[in-house]
Amino acid sequence: MKKLDLLYVGKAKKVYKTDDPKLCIFEYKDDATAFNGQKKGSFEGKGIINNQMANFIFKLLEKDGVKTHLVEELSPRETLVKRVDIIPLEVIVRNVAAGSFSKRYGVEEGREFVSPTLEFSYKNDELGDPLINDYQAIALGVATREDIEKISEIAFKVNESLKKIFLNIGIKLVDFKIELGRTLDGEIVLADEISPDTCRLWDKETNKKLDKDRFRLDLGEFGDVYNEVWKRLTEFYK
Ligand code: UDP
């Protein structure tokens, strides 16, 4: 597989074309950003951990019947994935109040919900990824009603699987963001990444934050907690 031109440079990874139009290559960087790119940071080896962790999680989800873009890990930082058209929605599922939800609705962090929530943000950096509802997304031609139903089904399925995966390693899944893409064959699959960059993960016993909030909120131990989650995952799923 030949790595060809750069297709896209994201905040935490680069995407390259390959000699197969149906495939591309992700290359994870050590960079971290928060607050729509205004805060920047990194730690050595972050790209390696996130690449490996995202692939590890995607494989576990595949076993649970979730279709993903994953093809093959090529190197510590690189992964071959199916080329997809990303649906420009950030799909967020929450089990416990935190972050923007707590702020917006005045709900104390840590309150467990009666049932999971689902929300969409319109992926647009200039606008700061504003919230969008299903009718608005359909009106804009971002997705059809059928797409929204499929996306919601995938999001809740991922939540159920992910909750179990993390509970097995003593971690509460507070919330997470996923992105979905349409393959060239028209199938909607899980794309982008799932990692401590895209989830809120709290230690089940102590509620210690084991995710990107350590960077967002300057709590320290940014790299340490990513290593901790990766260690717990690999030790449990040996
Ligand atoms: N999230 C993400 N990318 C974004 C926005 C949110 O991965 O651009 C994740 C975030 O890490 C958290 C969940 O989605 O796990 C919910 O985030 P929230 O809406 O509370 O926004 P935040 O407080 O992070 O701004």
Residues whose N, C-alpha, C, O or C-beta is under 5 A from the ligand:
A	BS01	UDP	I92 A98 G99 S100 F101 D175 F176 K177 D197 T198 C199 R200
